[in-house]
Amino acid sequence: MGDSDYHECDECKKFEHQILSLTGQTKGYTTIDEAKEQGLFHPNCIHWFEVTDKVLDEYEGLKGDKPKNKKEIKYDGRLESINKAFSEHYDKAKSLVKDIRNKVFKKGMKAGEYQKAALDYLREKIPEETKKETFRIGTIPQEIKTALGAKNDDLLVSIETLTKNVIKHEEMSVDEYLKINQYLRNADALFKKQRNRQALQVIAFKQDNAYYQIVLKSTLDKRENFLQSFHKTDLTNIKKELSAKTIKIIKNNLNKNTT
């Protein structure tokens, strides 16, 4: 077990820097389930753990190859309830998009024409109280919290923003949204554009060669953080954005992670 990203409590502190057993098959070690019964991973707990070299060696023997990097496995006690709530809100956004599509889509419409018509309908016809409904999608790591100048780690999204994102990027699955915390914690590049200095652009690289661009923004008082956009991109577009003279690069590990 690693240290908490935040102030630890007595229930969790005793497990820090300890080896826990995933399955209970290794004698002499407390299992994760037993640790949870003793208070670990309680609500609002944020700890992490990683696979030991022994487990990686066993994996190598079973699979014939060894993962290139040890992967930290994050557990956030808040995320279980956040993920359940997000799935419900995602379904709501998808339902809105379906209704909007039935209203505005016409045979022969090009993708760009449909998107414009759908976004116009969302802006003009959907009630404000529906659009402004806001909920937590996850948490932001310390690195991004510092880059935003944020005062807390909650990441929020409105139904309006989520619906817009579904309209613009229908290829994004609910599973990818639920992994946004993982992508944020493994960000390869952080930068801000001059025309929108409040927004933080996050680039995350995944091992199956998919790149994600995530746009986050904090309110002026820095008390709330919002997801603005989330979509797939490619290395050509990323390099073009990072080479622009009108951006401020905060972090860039893409060259190291794409060689």
Long-range contacts (C-beta under 8 A, 24 or more apart in sequence): 1-40, 1-47, 1-48, 1-49, 2-47, 2-48, 2-49, 2-50, 2-72, 3-47, 4-45, 4-46, 4-47, 5-46, 5-48, 5-141, 5-142, 6-46, 9-39, 9-42, 9-45, 11-38, 11-39, 11-40, 11-42, 11-45, 12-39, 12-40, 12-41, 12-42, 12-45, 12-47, 15-40, 15-47, 16-47, 19-52, 20-49, 22-55, 41-75, 41-77, 42-77, 43-77, 43-78, 43-81, 44-77, 44-78, 45-75, 45-76, 45-77, 46-75, 46-76, 46-77, 46-78, 46-139, 47-75, 48-72, 48-73, 48-74, 48-75, 49-73, 49-75, 68-207, 72-185, 74-181, 74-182, 74-185, 76-138, 76-139, 76-181, 78-136, 78-139, 79-138, 79-139, 79-181, 82-136, 82-137, 82-138, 83-178, 85-135, 85-136, 86-135, 86-136, 86-137, 86-138, 86-174, 86-177, 86-178, 87-174, 87-178, 89-133, 89-135, 89-157, 89-159, 89-162, 90-162, 90-174, 90-177, 92-159, 93-159, 93-162, 93-163, 93-166, 94-166, 96-122, 96-126, 96-130, 96-159, 96-163, 97-163, 97-166, 97-167, 100-126, 100-163, 100-167, 115-167, 115-168, 118-167, 119-164, 119-167, 119-168, 122-160, 122-163, 122-164, 122-167, 126-160, 126-163, 130-159, 131-158, 131-159, 131-160, 131-163, 132-158, 132-159, 132-160, 133-158, 133-159, 134-158, 134-159, 137-177, 137-180, 137-227, 138-180, 138-181, 138-184, 139-181, 140-184, 140-216, 140-225, 141-184, 141-185, 143-187, 143-190, 143-251, 144-184, 144-187, 144-190, 144-200, 144-202, 144-216, 145-225, 147-190, 147-200, 147-250, 147-251, 148-200, 148-216, 148-217, 148-218, 148-222, 148-225, 149-218, 149-222, 150-218, 150-222, 150-225, 151-221, 151-222, 151-223, 152-223, 152-224, 152-225, 153-225, 154-224, 154-225, 155-180, 155-181, 155-184, 155-216, 155-225, 155-226, 155-227, 156-224, 156-225, 156-226, 156-227, 157-226, 157-227, 158-226, 161-226, 161-227, 161-228, 161-229, 162-227, 165-229, 165-230, 165-231, 168-229, 168-231, 169-230, 169-231, 169-232, 171-232, 172-230, 172-231, 172-232, 176-212, 176-230, 177-230, 180-214, 180-227, 180-230, 183-212, 183-214, 184-214, 187-214, 187-251, 188-251, 188-252, 188-253, 188-254, 188-257, 189-238, 189-242, 189-249, 189-251, 189-252, 189-253, 189-254, 190-249, 190-250, 190-251, 190-252, 191-241, 191-242, 191-247, 191-248, 191-249, 191-250, 191-251, 191-252, 192-247, 192-248, 192-250, 193-244, 193-246, 193-247, 194-246, 194-247, 194-248, 195-246, 197-248, 199-228, 200-250, 201-241, 201-247, 203-233, 203-238, 203-254, 205-254, 205-257, 205-258, 211-235, 211-238, 213-238
